[in-house]
Amino acid sequence: MIVTLTANPSLDRTVALPGPLERGEVQRAVSVSQESGGKGVNVSRALVASGLETVAVLPGADSDPVLAGLHDSKVPFASLAIGEPLRTNVALTEPGGVTTKINEPGPVLSEEQQEALIALLLDRSRGASWVVLAGSLPPGFPADFYATVTRRLRTLDGDGGPRIAVDSSGEPLAAAISGTSSDGVSGKPDLLKPNAEELAELAAAAGFATASTADELEADPAAAAAAAAAVVRSGVGAVLATLGSKGAVLVTADGAWLATHPPVAAVSTVGAGDSSLAGYLLAHGQGAAPADCLRQAVAHGAAAAALPGSTVPAVHQTTPDAVTITALRKD
């Protein structure tokens, strides 16, 4: 069982344009689609597509379009009614996969509702193999929310508790590599899944001496591996850094690897990173070695980029045999 938490879910509308986005002009869409979304929701959707057992934990009323979409898609979920509608995000996709996203902030949850959401997650996470904490946080949430939830999960079943993956950005992601609590329980996850921009920020927060931009990390996998290694040395279990069309790197305490996939005809990059995380978790649950978990992650991400909107691939739609794995130095 893999449990996902999406604190700020959304109804994701994807508008496909016939050509490049023209600011200030009127353009007619080629197509419009919508899916229940948010990073954790997308991970659960991808897992369901491949036949894995998962539960998506999120706020929202049963009548909300986001939850109705999950019901229609047969994605198991546990929700907390909050008395407000969830947000809608819009993605504008151009031919070739260039995507412009407009994300709403989301509803405000009270401290009592935040605590109730954590309690719901803890209840559904008993016996889980992984818990994924993913996406942005709603307005008013503390930046260290994911670190706090991680510490609470650590005490759930003692040494038998679930592994924890975090996929976020900005302050919530930086707080995920912060120190332990006063009782010595670590708030650092077993797996972080940043993109190149987020990896550059994380490496700086971890005290990595060599500052690199996102473009530099995408262009130089060795630099990306070194930056990820700095994050691992800070106490994080592993870093799966997606580098767009350049593939991804995985760094653990025992090694570092680069995975690349032959170019695909990109249709939409929405949800590709979430599919990559789902691919990693799928392979991990099958007992695959780290390099092969990375292989499936990149295969999933490439397959997602070739699909329209925020459509997620099933494992049979991926091509892991086409992925090339290269061992890298960590420093």
C-alpha positions in Angstrom: 0.0 0.0 0.0 1.2 3.5 -0.9 -0.5 6.4 0.7 -0.3 9.9 -0.8 -1.1 13.2 0.8 -2.1 16.2 -1.3 -2.8 19.1 1.0 -3.6 21.5 -1.9 -5.4 19.4 -4.5 -6.8 20.9 -7.7 -9.0 20.4 -10.7 -6.4 20.5 -13.5 -7.7 21.9 -16.8 -5.4 21.5 -19.8 -5.9 23.7 -22.8 -4.0 22.6 -25.9 -3.1 25.4 -28.3 -2.5 25.0 -32.1 0.7 27.1 -31.9 2.9 29.1 -29.6 1.1 31.1 -26.8 0.5 34.7 -28.0 0.2 37.1 -25.1 -2.6 39.6 -25.5 -4.1 37.8 -28.5 -7.2 35.6 -28.9 -6.4 32.0 -29.6 -8.7 29.0 -30.2 -8.0 25.8 -28.3 -7.5 22.5 -30.1 -8.8 20.6 -27.1 -9.6 21.0 -23.4 -9.4 18.3 -20.8 -9.6 18.1 -17.1 -8.4 15.7 -14.4 -8.4 15.6 -10.6 -4.9 16.7 -9.8 -2.2 17.8 -7.4 1.1 16.0 -7.1 0.0 13.3 -4.6 -3.2 12.7 -6.5 -1.2 12.3 -9.7 1.0 9.7 -8.1 -2.0 7.8 -6.9 -3.6 8.0 -10.3 -0.4 6.6 -11.9 -0.2 3.8 -9.3 -3.8 2.8 -9.9 -3.2 2.7 -13.7 -0.5 0.1 -13.1 -2.6 -2.0 -10.7 -1.0 -0.9 -7.4 -2.9 -0.4 -4.1 -3.0 3.2 -3.1 -5.1 5.7 -1.1 -5.0 9.4 -1.8 -5.6 11.6 1.3 -6.8 15.1 0.7 -9.2 17.8 1.8 -12.5 18.5 0.1 -16.2 17.7 0.2 -17.5 14.5 -1.5 -19.4 16.7 -4.0 -16.3 18.7 -5.1 -15.3 18.1 -8.7 -11.9 17.0 -7.7 -13.2 14.2 -5.5 -15.9 13.3 -8.0 -13.2 12.9 -10.6 -11.3 10.5 -8.3 -14.4 8.5 -7.8 -15.1 8.3 -11.5 -11.4 7.3 -12.1 -11.7 4.6 -9.4 -8.8 6.1 -7.4 -9.4 5.2 -3.7 -9.3 8.3 -1.5 -9.9 9.5 2.1 -11.1 13.1 2.3 -11.6 15.7 5.0 -14.6 18.0 4.4 -13.5 21.7 4.8 -16.5 23.6 3.7 -14.8 25.4 0.8 -14.3 24.4 -2.9 -10.9 23.2 -4.0 -8.9 25.2 -6.5 -8.7 25.0 -10.3 -5.3 25.1 -12.1 -5.0 25.8 -15.8 -2.2 24.5 -18.1 -1.7 25.9 -21.6 0.2 23.5 -23.8 1.9 24.4 -27.1 3.0 22.0 -29.8 6.3 20.4 -28.7 5.2 20.2 -25.1 6.0 23.7 -23.9 3.6 24.3 -21.0 2.5 27.4 -19.2 0.7 26.8 -15.8 -1.6 29.1 -13.9 -2.1 27.8 -10.4 -4.7 29.1 -7.9 -3.6 29.5 -4.3 -6.2 27.1 -2.8 -8.6 27.3 0.2 -7.4 28.3 3.7 -7.5 25.5 6.3 -7.7 26.3 10.0 -5.2 24.9 12.5 -7.9 22.5 13.6 -8.5 21.3 10.0 -4.7 21.0 9.4 -4.5 18.7 12.5 -7.5 16.7 11.4 -5.9 16.2 8.0 -2.7 14.9 9.7 -4.8 12.6 11.8 -6.6 11.2 8.7 -3.3 10.6 7.1 -1.8 8.8 10.1 -4.9 6.6 10.3 -4.7 5.6 6.6 -0.9 5.1 6.7 -0.8 2.3 9.2 0.8 -0.7 7.5 1.7 1.3 4.4 5.1 0.7 2.6 5.4 4.4 1.5 3.8 7.7 2.3 4.2 10.4 -0.3 3.9 14.0 0.8 3.5 16.1 -2.3 2.7 19.4 -3.8 2.4 23.0 -2.6 0.8 23.9 0.7 -2.5 25.9 1.0 -2.3 29.5 2.3 -1.7 29.7 6.0 0.1 26.3 6.3 3.4 26.4 8.2 6.5 26.0 5.9 7.6 23.0 8.0 4.3 21.1 7.6 5.9 18.2 5.7 8.7 17.9 8.2 6.2 17.9 11.0 4.1 15.2 9.3 7.3 13.2 8.6 8.1 13.2 12.3 4.6 12.1 13.2 4.8 9.3 10.7 8.1 8.2 12.2 6.4 7.4 15.5 3.5 5.6 13.9 4.7 2.0 13.9 8.2 2.3 15.4 10.9 0.8 13.2 8.1 -0.8 11.0 6.7 2.5 9.9 6.4 3.5 6.2 9.1 5.1 4.2 8.5 8.7 3.4 8.9 10.6 0.1 8.6 14.3 -0.3 8.0 16.2 -3.6 7.4 19.9 -3.2 9.1 23.2 -3.8 10.2 26.5 -2.1 10.1 26.7 1.7 8.2 23.4 2.3 10.9 21.6 0.4 13.8 23.4 2.1 12.2 22.7 5.5 12.2 19.0 4.6 16.0 18.8 5.1 16.0 20.8 8.3 17.1 19.3 11.6 15.4 16.8 14.0 12.9 17.7 16.7 13.8 18.2 20.3 12.9 14.5 21.0 15.4 13.4 18.3 12.8 12.2 15.7 14.0 13.1 12.2 11.8 15.1 9.9 14.0 14.3 6.9 12.4 12.0 4.3 13.7 8.7 2.9 13.4 10.1 -0.6 13.3 13.6 -2.1 12.1 14.2 -5.7 13.2 17.6 -6.8 13.5 19.0 -10.4 16.7 20.8 -11.4 15.6 24.2 -10.1 14.6 22.7 -6.7 17.8 20.7 -6.5 19.9 23.8 -6.9 17.9 25.4 -4.0 18.2 22.3 -1.9 22.0 22.0 -2.5 22.5 25.6 -1.4 20.4 25.0 1.8 22.5 21.8 2.5 25.7 23.9 2.4 26.9 22.6 -1.0 30.0 24.8 -1.8 29.6 24.8 -5.6 26.5 26.9 -6.5 24.8 25.8 -9.7 21.8 27.0 -11.6 19.0 24.7 -12.8 20.3 25.0 -16.4 23.8 24.0 -15.3 22.5 21.0 -13.4 20.4 19.9 -16.4 23.4 20.2 -18.7 25.9 18.5 -16.4 24.6 15.3 -14.7 27.8 15.0 -12.7 27.1 18.4 -11.2 23.5 17.3 -10.5 24.8 14.1 -8.8 27.2 16.1 -6.7 24.5 18.5 -5.6 22.2 15.6 -4.8 25.0 14.0 -2.8 25.2 17.1 -0.6 21.5 16.8 0.2 22.0 13.1 1.0 24.9 14.0 3.4 22.5 16.3 5.2 20.5 13.2 6.3 18.1 12.6 3.5 17.9 8.9 2.5 18.0 9.4 -1.3 17.5 12.1 -4.0 15.7 11.4 -7.3 16.3 14.5 -9.3 14.4 14.8 -12.6 16.2 16.8 -15.3 13.5 17.1 -17.9 14.5 15.8 -21.3 18.0 15.1 -19.9 16.7 12.2 -17.8 17.2 11.9 -14.1 19.8 11.2 -11.4 19.5 9.1 -8.3 21.9 9.5 -5.4 21.9 7.3 -2.3 24.5 6.8 0.4 25.8 3.9 -1.6 26.0 5.3 -5.2 24.9 7.7 -7.9 23.3 6.9 -11.3 22.2 8.8 -14.4 19.2 7.5 -16.5 18.4 8.7 -20.0 15.6 7.8 -22.4 15.6 8.3 -26.2 13.8 11.5 -27.2 10.0 11.3 -27.3 7.6 13.5 -29.1 6.5 15.6 -26.1 2.8 16.5 -26.0 2.5 17.7 -22.4 4.9 17.8 -19.5 2.1 18.2 -16.9 2.4 15.4 -14.3 5.6 13.9 -15.8 7.6 14.3 -12.6 4.7 12.8 -10.6 4.7 9.8 -13.0 8.4 9.5 -12.5 8.0 9.2 -8.7 5.2 6.6 -9.2 7.5 4.6 -11.5 10.2 4.7 -8.8 7.8 3.5 -6.1 6.4 0.8 -8.4 9.9 -0.7 -9.0 10.9 -0.3 -5.3 7.8 -2.2 -4.3 8.9 -5.1 -6.6 12.3 -5.2 -4.8 14.3 -3.6 -7.6 17.8 -2.3 -7.1 18.2 1.5 -6.9 19.5 1.8 -10.5 16.4 -0.1 -11.7 14.1 2.0 -9.6 15.6 5.0 -11.5 15.2 3.2 -14.8 11.4 2.8 -14.2 11.1 6.4 -13.0 12.6 7.7 -16.2 10.5 5.3 -18.3 7.4 6.5 -16.6 8.3 10.2 -17.0 9.0 9.8 -20.7 5.7 8.0 -21.2 3.8 10.7 -19.4 5.4 13.5 -21.5 4.2 11.8 -24.7 0.5 11.7 -23.4 -1.9 14.6 -23.6 -2.9 16.9 -20.7 -2.2 15.4 -17.3 -2.8 11.8 -18.5 -0.7 9.3 -16.5 0.8 6.1 -18.1 0.3 2.6 -17.0 3.4 0.5 -16.7 2.7 -1.4 -19.9 2.9 2.0 -21.7 6.5 2.6 -20.5 9.7 1.4 -22.1 12.3 0.7 -19.4 14.4 -1.4 -21.7 15.1 1.8 -23.7 16.6 3.6 -20.7 20.3 3.8 -20.4 21.9 3.7 -16.9 25.3 5.2 -16.2 27.1 5.1 -12.9 28.3 8.5 -11.6 30.6 9.8 -9.0 28.9 11.4 -6.0 31.5 14.0 -5.4 
